[in-house]
Amino acid sequence: MDAALRDTAHALKGSCRQIGAVRMATLSEQLQRRSEAGATAAEVKSLLDEIEMQFALVQNTLKDKGHSG
């Protein structure tokens, strides 16, 4: 996979860690590592699907805590 995917996954990992979204950070790290190792499109899609589900959970949690976004 390309450098843009790796770099984006790396940035997302850091942002997730800053807000305490541990599972999402872990998935982002997996995406970063898999992209460095030459992940297939199916592997990338699977991880992105998981990240998307985690994003929805994080977003709801932040809304419940009174943070807008």
LINBELMO-V924594 format. One record per pair of residues at least 12 apart in sequence whose C-alpha atoms are under 10 Angstrom apart, sorted by the first residue. I is the first residue (numbers start at 1). J is the second residue. D is the distance in Angstrom with one decimal. If there is no record, write none. Layout:
BEGIN
i = <I/I>
j = <J/J>
d = <D/D>
END
This chain:
BEGIN
i = <1/1/1/1/1/1/1/1/1/1/2/2/2/2/3/3/3/4/5/5/5/5/5/6/6/6/6/6/6/6/6/7/7/7/8/8/8/9/9/9/9/9/9/9/9/9/9/10/10/10/10/10/10/10/11/11/11/11/12/12/12/12/12/12/13/13/13/13/13/13/13/13/14/14/15/16/16/16/19/19/20/21/21/21/21/21/22/22/23/23/23/23/23/24/24/24/24/24/24/24/24/25/25/26/27/27/27/27/27/28/28/28/28/30/30/31/31/31/31/31/31/31/32/34>
j = <32/34/35/36/37/38/39/40/41/44/35/36/38/39/32/35/36/35/31/32/35/36/44/28/29/31/32/33/34/35/36/32/35/36/28/31/32/25/27/28/29/30/31/32/33/35/48/25/28/29/30/31/32/33/25/28/29/32/24/25/27/28/29/32/25/26/27/28/29/30/31/32/28/29/28/28/55/58/58/62/58/54/55/57/58/61/54/58/50/51/54/55/58/50/51/52/53/54/55/57/58/51/54/51/47/48/50/51/54/47/48/50/51/44/47/43/44/45/46/47/48/51/44/47>
d = <9.8/8.5/5.2/7.0/8.1/5.4/6.3/7.7/8.3/8.9/7.1/8.1/8.5/9.9/9.5/8.0/8.0/9.6/8.3/7.3/6.9/9.1/9.4/9.3/9.2/7.4/4.8/7.6/8.5/5.7/6.6/7.4/9.5/9.9/8.9/9.5/8.1/9.0/8.9/5.2/6.7/8.6/6.2/5.1/8.9/8.8/9.9/9.1/6.9/6.6/9.6/8.5/6.0/9.1/9.7/8.7/9.6/9.5/8.6/7.1/9.7/6.4/8.6/9.5/4.4/7.2/8.0/5.1/5.9/9.4/9.3/8.6/8.8/9.1/10.0/8.5/9.6/9.4/9.4/9.6/9.3/8.5/8.8/9.5/6.8/10.0/9.8/9.9/9.7/8.7/7.3/9.7/9.7/8.3/5.9/8.8/9.1/5.8/7.1/9.6/8.4/8.8/9.6/9.4/6.7/8.4/7.4/6.3/9.0/8.0/8.5/9.6/7.2/9.7/7.8/8.6/6.8/9.7/9.6/6.4/7.9/9.3/9.7/9.5>
END
